[in-house]
Every structure is written in structure tokens, then in C-alpha cells.
Amino acid sequence: MGMRNRDRETLNRLMGKTLEARFLREVGQGLNCSPFEAQAVLQVVKEVYFPFLDDAGGRPPPGKVTLVAVSADEPAGKSVQDCQKVTVCLTLHRGRQDDEIMHRDGARAFRLGRIGDLCQEALSQGALLTADDLAYRVFFVSPRTITRDLQSLRRQDPNRLIPMRSTVHDLGPVLTHRTEIVRLALEGKTTSQICQIMRHSPQAVGNYLSTFERCAVLADQGMQAGQIAFLLRRGKGLIAKYLELLEQCKSDRNMRYHLKELLRVGQAGGKKPARGGRAHG
């Protein structure tokens, strides 16, 4: 038995999280074709479309970084190559405040101030980052440096959730936080209160509530969990939890009232309710 080549394993994981890898997986599963056939299709697409797409493609705003990451709904133990991928756009640089941090305290302080928010932002878009993602695709440092940064963050605040693929061993923690955010909203908590309680960004809270609202509308139309999961591109486990919350709303007057408010505001285009504080994505 040969020795493990950890550098090669790292490169293989990174190569599994590219647009090409995502395309090959989607074509392979969607058309039920072999890896060789999927590679041939990819080559044709590159030759025909890429010369035109390079100039016409949109660019991310300044301070943003776009990368491919593993879907948050994928279980642990599954190889990166076989996992569903999600393309996320993350806010790496926030302008003057980050320039001041870099100038005053250095690169490490900048990373410590951004890692948690970047992981939350990725999760709000349906993905979980890894130390490799942060090291090679975001900050351009070694994974060991990211590991030390994460240890420092956990020492500073042991109760803080930093959602990463390495720390979320199964869907439980992700599902718990998503459903707990929705439950708090159904209890009448505002977005600012939920953010304070759950340590999530307003964008993440808004995205979770928006998904729950769409789930509620589809469930009211008589759709089953599998159909809703397919249409919303979310895991069946998450949709099942949301359907459980909807059942609880039927027997809880307070939750039923706030569910109606969520749906009313969502149908009005995401405007804030009169009492303020709740955002919808």
C-alpha cells in the first residue's frame, strides 16, 4: 500500500470545484453519458461558444470574488467530484474599512474579520466553503494559515458558528440553523433580532425566509416534498423540515398569523412590514 499524496488529494479536490467539473457532472447525470462523452461535449462548447462568451460575460462588482463550492445539501463522506456544486459570489473587500484594517493591523486581522462572514455568505447562497477554498481561491495563503485563523476565531468566541464543510459533519447543523431562523420569524422576531440571536447576516436570514415562503406557496398548491425540493433546488431534508413547520402553524395561532404576514410581504415584493425590521431575499 503506497503512501498518501496529500498535495495531490488537495489538487483533486480543487479541480472538482471548477466550472468544467460542474459542467461535466451536470451533463453526465442529465444525459446519462460517460465521462469521455461528457468531456467531448465540453470541448465542443468551448470551441463554439467560448470565443463569444469571453467578451460578453458579466463581471462581478469590485470587491467581489466568484467561485464554485460544494452544495450545503451534500452529505459528508461524499467525494468532491461527485457532489453538486454551486457558484457563489462573495464580498471579500468592503472598501475603506477593510483598507484601514489592513493598514493598521495587517493581513491576519483582515482574514479574521472576513472568514466568518464569507462562510455565512456562501451558506446563504447554498454552499459550504472549505479551508482549501479560503486558502487557494480567496486569500491565497496556505491551508495551515487558514487552520490557525479558524482556531483563533474559535478561541475568541467558542459559541460562534462558522459553517464550513469540515465542521458540518452532516445535514443536521445546517438544517437546525435554517429551520430555527424560520421558527424565530414565525414567532414574530424581526430580522435584526434573528441576526443577533443566530449570528447570521441579514442577507442570509432573508434568503432562508424567501425559500420558506416559496415552499409554503408550493405546498399550498398541493405539491409533495420531492417536487418542491426539485423546483427550489434544495435538499429534501430541508423541505421536509419546512413542511413540518407549516403543519405546526396550523395549530399555533401566533405562528399562523406571522406566516400570513411573511407571505403577504413576500407577495408585495419584499417590502418591509409596517413595524419594520424584517428583510426578505
Buried (B, 14 or more C-beta within 10 A) or exposed (E): EEEEEEEEEBEEBBEBBEEEBBBBBEBBEEEEBEEEBBBEBBEEEEEEEEEEEEEEEEEEEEEEBEBBBBBBBBEEEEEBBEBBBBBBEBBBBEEEEBEEBBEEEEEBEBBBBBBBBBBBBBBBBBBBBBBBBBBBBBBEBEBEBBBBBBEEBEEEEEEEBBBBBBBBEEBEEBBEBBBBBBBBBBEBBBBBBBBEEBBBBBBBBBBBBBBBBBBBBBBEEEBEBEBBBEEBEBBBBBBBBBBEBBEBBEEBEEBBEBBEBBBEBBEEEBEBBEEEEBBBB
